[in-house]
Every structure is written in C-alpha cells, then in structure tokens.
Amino acid sequence: MSTALIVIIVVVVVIVIALAVAARNRAAGRKREERRHIAHEHREEAQASKLKADKHAAAADEQAARARREAAEAEERSRKAEQERERAAAHDEHAEKLDPRS
C-alpha cells in the first residue's frame, strides 16, 4: 500500500468522524431546543394557571368579606330588633302600671 493511499484513507476516516460528530451535535442541539420550547410552554401554562388561581382566590376573599359584612349587618339588625322588643315591653309594662287591664 502506498503512502498516498494511507493518507487518503486517514483523511476520509477523519472526515467521516467529523461529519458524524457534527451530525450528533446538530441532533443534540435540536433536542435541546425542543426541550427549551416545551419548557417555555409549560412555564406559560403555569403562569396562566397561577393567574387564574390568584383571580379565584381574590374572588373568594371578596365573597368572604361580603359575607362577613352582611353577617355583621344582620347581627346589628337583630340587636336593634331586640332593643325595640325590650323598649316595647317596657312601655307595655309602664302602661300596665298606669292603667291595669281588667
């Protein structure tokens, strides 16, 4: 075998190896880019879900605050009604003392 043939074979082998490495690197780059794209989509979905959850939590907090306010108002109305009953009973008692019913 001549020296030129050996050099050509070595050069061809080196080129084939270089092409194989380049192809592997491109494939790895595509996979990496695909994973980045998927991760980006997942992050966007997570952000959207978080915003939706925050919106629901705010609505629930607002509803709870409204319910507490309405309960306090109802308690106040109940307290005033009881005071009116007591006042009516006192007036009735006073009227009974002034002019007892027979």
C-alpha positions in Angstrom: 0.0 0.0 0.0 1.3 3.4 -1.0 1.8 6.3 1.4 -0.7 8.4 -0.6 -3.4 5.7 -0.3 -2.9 5.5 3.5 -3.1 9.3 3.8 -6.3 9.4 1.7 -7.8 6.7 3.9 -6.9 8.5 7.1 -8.3 11.8 5.7 -11.5 10.1 4.7 -11.8 8.4 8.1 -11.2 11.8 9.8 -13.8 13.5 7.6 -16.4 10.7 8.3 -15.7 11.0 12.1 -16.0 14.8 11.9 -19.3 14.5 10.0 -20.6 12.0 12.5 -19.7 14.3 15.4 -21.3 17.3 13.6 -24.5 15.3 12.9 -24.6 14.2 16.6 -24.1 17.8 17.8 -26.9 19.1 15.5 -29.3 16.4 16.7 -28.4 17.2 20.3 -29.0 20.9 19.6 -32.4 20.2 18.1 -33.4 18.1 21.1 -32.1 20.8 23.4 -34.1 23.4 21.5 -37.2 21.2 21.6 -36.9 20.7 25.3 -36.5 24.5 25.8 -39.6 25.1 23.7 -41.6 22.6 25.8 -40.3 24.1 29.0 -41.3 27.5 27.8 -44.8 26.3 27.0 -45.0 24.7 30.5 -43.9 27.9 32.1 -46.5 29.9 30.2 -49.2 27.4 31.2 -48.0 27.5 34.8 -48.2 31.3 34.8 -51.7 31.3 33.3 -52.8 28.7 35.9 -51.3 30.9 38.7 -53.0 34.0 37.4 -56.3 32.1 37.2 -55.8 30.7 40.8 -55.0 34.2 42.0 -58.2 35.5 40.4 -60.3 32.8 42.0 -58.6 33.4 45.4 -59.3 37.2 45.1 -63.0 36.5 44.2 -63.3 34.1 47.2 -61.7 36.6 49.5 -64.1 39.3 48.3 -67.1 37.0 48.7 -66.0 36.1 52.2 -65.6 39.7 53.1 -69.0 40.5 51.7 -70.5 37.6 53.8 -68.8 38.8 57.0 -70.1 42.4 56.3 -73.6 41.0 55.7 -73.4 38.9 58.8 -72.4 41.9 60.9 -75.2 43.9 59.4 -77.7 41.1 60.2 -76.4 41.0 63.8 -76.8 44.7 64.1 -80.4 44.5 62.8 -81.1 41.6 65.2 -79.6 43.7 68.1 -81.8 46.7 67.2 -84.9 44.5 66.9 -84.2 43.1 70.4 -83.8 46.6 71.8 -87.1 47.6 70.2 -88.7 44.5 71.8 -87.3 45.4 75.2 -88.5 49.0 74.7 -91.9 47.8 73.7 -92.1 45.5 76.7 -91.0 48.4 79.0 -93.7 50.7 77.6 -96.3 47.9 77.9 -95.2 47.3 81.5 -95.3 51.0 82.2 -98.7 51.3 80.6 -100.0 48.4 82.6 -98.8 50.1 85.8 -100.5 53.3 84.9 -103.8 51.7 83.8 -104.0 48.0 84.6 -106.2 45.9 82.4 -109.0 44.2 84.0 
